[in-house]
């Protein structure tokens, strides 16, 4: 398990309230600031809080903070959490930190949390259910105010357990059909990708579907099948493979698909890393992309765009998803209503699929 703390934090996330001030004073307290400012100590507390529960006049805030700076006041977040029952920290649970897609989401989530006065703690679980349960336990023990969970599996009792514990949380990227979730319309994205290949004249289109039991895999498979059905092509189970989400899994899947009798002429992959592995397998087998096999990925990573044959991919608004998940979680923590959001994907057509195999199977020329 990897734990990454947000910028500006340490492992203990603790500071001291006993730092000497600029004039050699020590043990600076809210009371000593209140005495110099000639206000009540509760007013000082609200003036120093970046998100006060009750408003304080701008003049008072400026006065109190100037005195605090002069005295060298250094707030102790743990002491404040005892008063407010808040730590102003959020837990973010993701499958892998090394995944560029998840890194983009994490960076957006962390930046938004900081902007709204919270720190983010990220736990990477390797998409292992046991590690996910342990990661959630660790974050609860750290007394985070809420959780953003990007590791959800369908029918996973771990998520329902968070509800029973009255833990504020939202789901990110993957949903389970029940709890608030901020994700892309993966069925539509897969439909657009497969429809594009059908328009290019491909009859045998394979799908490397990702991790079974996740909403992303299920929705992308559904969109792939819907597009085939729109062209009157029946499902062929031999052309659908479950897979892990890395390049090595793409290479393995590519070898399995491209060396069989009746090999596909096009493959839609559940993410760009699988697609890159597929391209490597095709190269090793002496096949050309896209002339011998067209390949389409998902998530539109920078590395896919920069390949020797630029990769066609489905783009989803990762930054917006991470931002909205954090904003909504904080709304939930602070007692405001929230709603799930589904973001619209777009297909980015590049060289890996542009070659026309034959007439469109859709009866028109749209891709």
Secondary structure, DSSP 4 states (H G I P E B T S, - for coil): -EEEEPTT--SS----S----TTS--S--HHHHHHHHTS-HHHHHHHH-TT-SS---HHHHHHHHHHHHHHT----HHHHHHHHS---EEEEEES-SS-HHHHHHHHHHHHHHHHTT-EEEEEE-TT-HHHHHHHHHHHHHTT-SEEEE----TT-HHHHHHHHTT--EEEES---SSS-EEEE-HHHHHHHHHHHHHHTT-S-EEEE--STTSHHHHHHHHHHHHHHHHTTPPP-GGGEE---SSHHHHHHHHHHHHTSTT--SEEEESSHHHHHHHHHHHHHTT--TTTT-EEEEES--HHHHTSSSPPEEEE--HHHHHHHHHHHHHHHHTT-----EEEPPEEE--GGG-S--SS-SSSS---
